[in-house]
Amino acid sequence: MVNIKLDSNYTIGSDSLQWMLIESGRYVGYFATLEGCIESYFNRKSRQSNAISVSGLLEHQKNVLRQLQRALTPLHIEVTGLNIDKRPNEIKEAKKKATLKRKKDLEGLK
């Protein structure tokens, strides 16, 4: 099963039915999709930030996105659906496009 180390504390795991977000060896979330698991990691890391300003939070989020990109690049997964510089409706559209792109990439592997 999948065991992807995202950083020193977080790992993505899986079984035959679900994706799991694991923090320091403890299961903290179960997801039907890999995208949902990645989004949960991003949100958790954002909430754990010690930012004292909006610009500080945005910089922290950009660092989290860079970390995700490094962890997921070997799997050919692009972290484009979590564009923090967009408005909420644009984010939803970007997530749809990212999901469709991932599905097309998977179909190309068949």
N, C-alpha and C positions, 0 to 999 in steps of 0.2 A: 504494500500500500504506500501511498504518498507520504513523504516526510521531508518537507521543505523548510529549512532554517531561514527565517526572515531577519532576525537579529539575535542578540545574545539572550533575549528572554522569550521570543515568540517563534512558534513553529506552526506550519500548516500540515495537518494530517488528514487521512481519509480512511474510510472503509468502503465496503461495497455499496453503501447507501447514502453517504453524506461526506461533507468536508468538515473539518474540525479546526478551530483555532485553539492553540495550546499556549498557555503562558506559564513559564517556569515549571513545566511538567504537569500543569493542571488544566483540564479542559474548561475553556471559558465561553465557547460558542459552537453550535452545530448548524450547518448550512446546507441547503439543497444545491447551491451553485458555488463554484470557485470565486466568482465575482463578488458574491455576498460575503464570503469569508474575508476576501481582501479588503472590501469596504469596511467591514467591522474592525479589522486591524488598523486601518487608516483612522477611523473615528476614535478608537481607543487611544492610539498614540497621540492624536490631537487633543483629547481630553486630559491626557497625562502631562501635557506641556506645562512648563512653568512660565509661560508667556504673561507679560504684564501689559501688552498692547496688541492691537489688531495686527500691526506690521510684524511684531514678534511672533504671533501665532501663524501668520502666513509664511514666514521664513521657516518656522518649525515644520509646517505642513510640506513645504517644498523639500526639506531634508528627508521627511518620511517618504515622499514620492520617489526621491532619488534612491533611497534604500530599497524600496519595493522594486524599482526598475532593475537594480543590480541583482536582487534575489531571483527575479522572474525572467530575466533575459535569456538564460539557458533554456527555458521552456517556450520561448518565442511568444510570451504573453506581454503585450504592450499595456502599460498603465496609462491609458489615455482617457478613460471614463471618469477619472476623478480630477478634472481640471479645476483647481481652486480659484482660478482667475475668471471664471464664468459665473453668470447669474443662475439661480436655481432651475429655470426652465431650460436654459442652455445645457446645464449639467445633465438633466434627464435625457436630452437628445444625444449628448455625447456618449452617455452610458449605453444607449440603444445602439449607436453606431459601433462602439467598442465591442459589444456583445455580438453583433452581426459580423464584424470583421473576424472575431475569434472563431465563430461558427464556420465561416468560409475557409479560414486557415485549417481547421480540423478536417473539413470535407476534402481539402486538397491533399491530405495525408493518406486518404483511403486508396 
